[in-house]
């Protein structure tokens, strides 16, 4: 039995079609209350990509923790993008203040994936993210 470390998502399959102009958002961590979410550092691992996919760490907000934006809605993203287009890992070197973006009661972190060519029918990969939240009193 494997144990998941807090703030680390499991590696999950993600995909996008060429017709998904804005990309698709895949939540990779469970929802949590936004209270105390202010300074965040993100990491992204892109595994086994088909080659024409851009993955960026982001978040979605919800008033009730049940109703979320459509997967094609643009999620919140970090000012210094945490993204990859090739296999490997990228980690932000500093915490970013996203507190002003936490305008609803719940947040869930995940990855926005986009097809980078617009010609390939579908692109797939496996993604995992790491979210570190610096506690706010």
N, C-alpha and C positions, 0 to 999 in steps of 0.2 A: 504494500500500500504506500503510495507516495503522499508526501505532505507538501502542501502549497505554502510558500512563504508569504507573509503579509505584504501587500503592495505589488506582488508579482502575479501576472496573469498566466494561465496555462497557454501553451502554444496552440493556436487555433487556426483553422483554414479561413482565408479571406479571398474574395474574388471581386472582379469588376468587369462589366461589359463595355464595349466601345460606345454604346449608346448612353452610358451613365456619365453625362457631361460633367457633373459636379462630383462624381465619385460616390462611393457608398461608405457609410459609417458602420463599423462593427464594434459594439461594446465588448470589452474583454475583461472588465472587472465589475463586480456587483455595485449597485447603487449605494451611496452613502449620503448622510446629511452634509450640507454645505457648511454648516457652522464649524468654524475652526479651519476651513480650507482657505489658505491664503498663499503661503509660499510652497511651491511645488517644483520638484525636479523629476524629469521623465527620462525613460530609456526605451529603446525599441530594438527588437531583434527581428530581422527578416530572414526567413529560412526557405529554401527550396522554391524560389520564385521562378515564374515562367519567363521573366525577363522584361516585360513592358509594364511594370506596375510601380507606382509611387505610393509609399505608405507614410502617413504622418500621424503622430500621436495627437489626440484631441479629447474633447469632452462634450457631453450633452447635459442639459438641465431639465428638471421636471418639478412641477408644483406638488405632485402627489406620490412620486416614486413608481407610478404605474403607467402613466401616459407620457410617452416620449415623442420627440419630433420624428418625422418620416426619415428613413435611413438615407434619403437623398438630400436632406436638409444640411446646410453647412454647419458643422460643429464648431465649438470654440477651439482655437489652436494657440500654441505658445508663440510669443513674439519671436523668439529664436527657434525656428522650426526644428523639431526632433523628427527627422524623416530619413528614409532610405529608398534607393532605387535599385540597389544591388544587395546580394546576400551579405549578412554581417550584423554587427551591433553598433548602435549609436547611443551615447549617453550625454545628457546635458551636463555641463560642468558647473553650473550654478543654479540655485533655486530662483524661480521666477514668481513674482507677486501677481497672482491671478484673482485675488480677493474681490476686486471690483466687478469681475465677471460672474461671480457667484450670486446671481440675482433671483434664484429660486431656491426651494428647500432641499432638493436632491441633485446630486451630480453622479454621472458614471463616466469612467474613462475608457477609451478604446482607440481605434485606429481608423483613419479615413484613407481609403484606397482609391486610386485613380488609374485608368488606363492611359499610358503615356503616348500611345501611337494614334489612337482613333481608327486604326485599320484592323488590328487583331480582334477577332470575335470576342474572346474572353481571356483574361489574365488571372492567374491564381498564385497564391503563396501561403506560407504559414507565418503567422506573426505572434510575438509575445511582447508585452510591455512591462515596465517597472515604473511605479509611481511612488515617489517619496514625498510625504507631506510633513512639513515642519510645523510642529504644534504651535498654535496661537492661543495664548491664555484667554 
